[in-house]
Amino acid sequence: MKVVLAGPGAFGIKHLDGIRTIDDVEVVSLVGRTLDKTRAVADDYGIAHVTTDLAEALAQPGVDAAILCTPTQQHAAEAIQCMKAGVHVQAEIPLADNWADAQAVDKVQQETGLVCMVGHTRRFNPSHQWVHQRVAKGELNLQQMDVQTYFFRRKNMNARGEPRSWTDHLLWHHAAHTVDLFAYQAGEEIVAANAIQGPLHPELGIAMDMSIQLKSGSGAICTLSLSFNNDGPLGTFFRYICDNGTYIARYDDLFDGRDEKIDVSKVDVSMNGIELQDREFFAAIREGREPNSSVAQVLPCYRVLHQLEQQLAP
């Protein structure tokens, strides 16, 4: 399978590392903002073709699929561009930074019938899979999720400490992980959602602190705290409070309520959530099926984000 990857930044490199472990998949073109930096990454991963033009990459011979790790504001338009070129696409989270664009991507997917998947990685982390499987079997009943998404990002930097060409967003990017995961783990729609935010950053124009409350149809609740002002520890930490145990997920690792580690190494073929996400994308293409985390499955998350944005509007 011939794949194009756009965006050789921090997350693009995570995907390249994951793809290295997957048989019969070749990245044939790398798309970046500047040729020199893009070529340097391409050389590290043995990618022959580099370009600053996504259309040029999609036009390479035999391209089957594209993975978009570009700035948030480009995801929707580029996903549509890929599908209109006849190419299956996986867009990194978030699918869009507004409801209209998210709907537009879903519309084109329905028209083309191509695989369109969104990088909601939490669905694939072994830690969250372990909880999901037990909820599905009726062994656990989710009562509450308590989530902290904390970064120290007072300047516009990426996960590798490099300057960004675009501005990140607590609501449309980081909250998207939890809003989708809560509905996925509860197995039902979110019926109530509330949000408040702190002051806007004078230069970036975004809120640096935010609090979100969610409620599912059966009454499970979720409390999400987000901050770009928190000086460590950094990352997102999920506490599942269930009727039969408490579990804490820290990316791919899982602990019980007493902080004793749970072995999730047998949950899937890898302990790398990004790799598992990519494996699902390629498998769905080969098998002609809808992937987990398809645009249709995650679209309700973006409706909720839109509703929250309306609440936060001045």
GINOR-V355821 format. One record per residue. PHI is phi in whole degrees, -180 to 180 (NA if undefined). NEAR is the number of other C-alpha atoms within 12 Angstrom. D_CENTER is the distance of its C-alpha to the mean C-alpha in Angstrom with 2 decimals. Layout:
# GINOR-V355821
phi->[PHI | PHI]
near->[NEAR | NEAR]
d_center->[D_CENTER | D_CENTER]
This chain:
# GINOR-V355821
phi->[NA | -98 | -126 | -104 | -120 | -110 | 103 | -87 | -90 | -57 | -80 | -59 | -67 | -61 | -68 | -61 | -65 | -67 | -64 | -56 | -92 | -107 | -69 | 62 | -129 | -128 | -82 | -100 | -152 | -119 | -110 | -140 | -76 | -127 | -65 | -62 | -66 | -65 | -64 | -62 | -68 | -60 | -63 | -65 | -111 | 66 | -97 | -77 | -107 | -129 | -160 | -104 | -120 | -59 | -60 | -64 | -65 | -65 | -86 | -64 | -58 | 74 | -66 | -100 | -148 | -136 | -119 | -105 | -120 | -86 | -55 | -46 | -65 | -98 | -57 | -65 | -62 | -72 | -62 | -64 | -59 | -62 | -65 | -69 | -88 | 81 | -115 | -63 | -141 | -120 | -100 | -63 | -67 | -89 | -61 | -159 | -114 | -161 | -68 | -63 | -67 | -62 | -64 | -65 | -64 | -61 | -62 | -69 | -61 | -64 | -70 | -92 | 73 | -79 | -70 | -130 | -121 | -118 | -76 | -85 | -61 | -61 | -64 | -109 | -56 | -53 | -60 | -75 | -61 | -58 | -66 | -60 | -63 | -75 | -65 | -63 | -82 | 82 | -81 | -131 | -127 | -70 | -103 | -155 | -114 | -118 | -127 | -120 | -117 | -127 | -136 | -115 | -138 | -84 | -122 | -82 | -122 | -92 | -67 | -100 | 78 | -103 | -60 | -96 | -92 | -145 | -107 | -74 | -149 | -65 | -76 | -76 | -104 | -73 | -69 | -58 | -55 | -76 | -59 | -67 | -64 | -61 | -65 | -65 | -75 | -74 | 73 | -159 | -73 | -85 | -107 | -146 | -149 | -135 | -149 | -134 | -140 | -85 | -64 | -78 | -66 | -64 | -103 | -81 | 75 | -121 | -72 | -96 | -142 | -155 | -132 | -130 | -120 | -131 | -141 | -90 | -59 | -90 | 108 | -64 | -124 | -138 | -118 | -122 | -111 | -127 | -154 | -100 | -103 | -82 | -95 | 82 | -69 | -104 | 125 | -121 | -127 | -112 | -109 | -95 | -104 | -117 | -74 | -138 | 129 | -122 | -136 | -120 | -103 | -121 | 57 | -83 | -99 | -132 | -133 | -87 | -64 | -100 | 66 | -94 | -70 | -104 | -77 | -113 | -68 | -99 | -68 | -147 | -77 | -150 | -99 | -104 | -61 | -65 | -60 | -64 | -61 | -67 | -59 | -64 | -60 | -68 | -65 | -64 | -65 | -63 | -92 | 63 | -130 | -75 | -83 | -61 | 75 | -65 | -59 | -65 | -72 | -95 | -56 | -58 | -59 | -74 | -65 | -65 | -60 | -63 | -61 | -66 | -62 | -64 | -64 | -81 | -62 | -68]
near->[25 | 29 | 39 | 48 | 52 | 49 | 43 | 40 | 34 | 24 | 28 | 39 | 31 | 30 | 40 | 37 | 24 | 27 | 33 | 22 | 20 | 25 | 16 | 15 | 27 | 29 | 39 | 34 | 42 | 50 | 42 | 34 | 24 | 20 | 20 | 17 | 20 | 31 | 25 | 22 | 31 | 31 | 20 | 17 | 28 | 20 | 27 | 22 | 33 | 36 | 31 | 25 | 25 | 35 | 28 | 23 | 35 | 40 | 26 | 27 | 17 | 20 | 29 | 34 | 44 | 54 | 51 | 48 | 39 | 41 | 34 | 33 | 28 | 30 | 38 | 40 | 30 | 41 | 50 | 40 | 32 | 39 | 36 | 25 | 26 | 26 | 37 | 45 | 49 | 52 | 50 | 45 | 46 | 46 | 53 | 42 | 33 | 33 | 26 | 19 | 28 | 41 | 28 | 26 | 42 | 34 | 23 | 31 | 32 | 20 | 16 | 22 | 25 | 38 | 43 | 53 | 48 | 49 | 46 | 43 | 42 | 42 | 38 | 40 | 35 | 35 | 39 | 41 | 34 | 35 | 45 | 32 | 24 | 23 | 25 | 18 | 13 | 17 | 16 | 24 | 28 | 36 | 29 | 32 | 39 | 33 | 35 | 35 | 39 | 29 | 31 | 23 | 33 | 27 | 25 | 25 | 21 | 23 | 21 | 16 | 15 | 14 | 17 | 22 | 21 | 19 | 28 | 34 | 36 | 42 | 44 | 36 | 32 | 41 | 44 | 40 | 42 | 48 | 52 | 42 | 41 | 46 | 39 | 34 | 41 | 38 | 24 | 24 | 29 | 33 | 25 | 25 | 32 | 28 | 32 | 26 | 28 | 21 | 19 | 22 | 21 | 11 | 13 | 21 | 18 | 27 | 31 | 35 | 32 | 34 | 30 | 39 | 32 | 39 | 28 | 30 | 18 | 19 | 21 | 30 | 36 | 38 | 34 | 39 | 36 | 40 | 38 | 37 | 25 | 21 | 14 | 15 | 16 | 20 | 24 | 30 | 32 | 38 | 36 | 41 | 29 | 28 | 17 | 18 | 22 | 27 | 36 | 33 | 37 | 29 | 29 | 35 | 32 | 32 | 28 | 26 | 19 | 13 | 15 | 14 | 18 | 25 | 18 | 26 | 20 | 13 | 26 | 24 | 19 | 24 | 26 | 30 | 34 | 38 | 33 | 36 | 41 | 46 | 35 | 36 | 44 | 36 | 25 | 25 | 31 | 20 | 14 | 16 | 19 | 26 | 34 | 32 | 37 | 39 | 42 | 29 | 29 | 40 | 38 | 30 | 46 | 40 | 32 | 37 | 42 | 30 | 26 | 31 | 28 | 18 | 17 | 23 | 14 | 9]
d_center->[22.53 | 22.27 | 18.92 | 18.25 | 15.63 | 15.35 | 14.60 | 16.22 | 15.01 | 13.49 | 10.20 | 12.31 | 14.71 | 12.44 | 11.96 | 15.69 | 16.58 | 14.89 | 16.56 | 19.82 | 20.05 | 19.73 | 23.09 | 24.06 | 21.15 | 22.13 | 20.38 | 23.21 | 22.10 | 20.11 | 19.61 | 19.77 | 21.26 | 24.32 | 26.11 | 27.37 | 24.12 | 22.48 | 25.58 | 25.54 | 22.12 | 23.26 | 26.44 | 24.74 | 22.95 | 25.86 | 24.39 | 27.42 | 26.28 | 24.74 | 24.62 | 23.46 | 23.50 | 20.76 | 23.57 | 25.63 | 22.98 | 22.48 | 26.28 | 26.68 | 28.62 | 26.92 | 23.26 | 21.36 | 17.66 | 15.40 | 12.05 | 11.09 | 10.08 | 12.39 | 12.71 | 10.84 | 14.21 | 14.58 | 11.63 | 13.59 | 16.91 | 15.93 | 14.30 | 17.62 | 19.59 | 18.36 | 19.19 | 22.48 | 23.28 | 22.98 | 19.94 | 17.08 | 13.67 | 10.05 | 8.21 | 5.30 | 3.37 | 5.93 | 8.20 | 11.08 | 12.82 | 15.46 | 16.37 | 18.75 | 16.44 | 13.94 | 17.17 | 18.45 | 15.70 | 16.36 | 20.05 | 20.01 | 18.20 | 20.98 | 23.58 | 22.70 | 21.63 | 19.30 | 16.11 | 13.20 | 9.85 | 6.33 | 3.58 | 3.30 | 4.90 | 7.36 | 9.04 | 10.04 | 11.21 | 15.01 | 15.63 | 13.78 | 15.12 | 18.53 | 18.47 | 17.26 | 20.07 | 22.63 | 21.83 | 22.14 | 25.45 | 26.75 | 27.12 | 25.04 | 24.85 | 22.23 | 24.07 | 21.76 | 18.46 | 18.94 | 15.94 | 16.28 | 13.73 | 16.14 | 16.48 | 19.68 | 18.87 | 21.97 | 21.95 | 19.50 | 18.30 | 15.24 | 14.29 | 17.35 | 19.67 | 20.16 | 20.79 | 18.14 | 19.32 | 17.14 | 16.42 | 13.30 | 13.15 | 13.03 | 12.90 | 10.75 | 7.95 | 8.56 | 10.20 | 7.65 | 6.21 | 9.95 | 11.31 | 9.60 | 10.36 | 13.82 | 14.72 | 13.60 | 15.68 | 18.46 | 18.66 | 19.63 | 19.00 | 18.74 | 22.24 | 22.44 | 20.27 | 21.68 | 20.70 | 22.70 | 22.06 | 24.15 | 25.82 | 24.23 | 24.26 | 27.40 | 25.98 | 22.25 | 22.89 | 19.97 | 20.31 | 19.94 | 20.11 | 19.00 | 19.63 | 18.30 | 20.04 | 19.09 | 21.39 | 21.12 | 23.97 | 25.76 | 25.64 | 22.91 | 21.60 | 18.70 | 19.28 | 16.57 | 17.82 | 16.02 | 17.86 | 18.04 | 21.65 | 21.43 | 23.29 | 21.98 | 20.77 | 17.36 | 13.92 | 12.72 | 15.26 | 15.48 | 19.00 | 19.69 | 23.23 | 24.62 | 28.15 | 28.57 | 26.96 | 24.54 | 21.58 | 19.51 | 16.20 | 15.51 | 12.49 | 14.15 | 17.51 | 19.16 | 22.36 | 24.75 | 26.09 | 28.68 | 26.18 | 27.35 | 24.87 | 24.10 | 24.05 | 20.89 | 21.73 | 22.97 | 20.06 | 18.69 | 19.85 | 17.87 | 16.69 | 13.81 | 10.45 | 9.23 | 12.63 | 12.49 | 9.43 | 11.60 | 14.64 | 13.60 | 13.02 | 16.43 | 18.12 | 17.36 | 18.88 | 21.85 | 22.49 | 22.17 | 20.04 | 17.05 | 13.98 | 12.16 | 9.12 | 11.36 | 11.53 | 14.49 | 12.97 | 10.19 | 12.70 | 14.44 | 11.65 | 12.22 | 15.89 | 15.83 | 14.22 | 17.01 | 19.54 | 18.68 | 18.97 | 22.32 | 23.46 | 22.70 | 24.49 | 27.83]
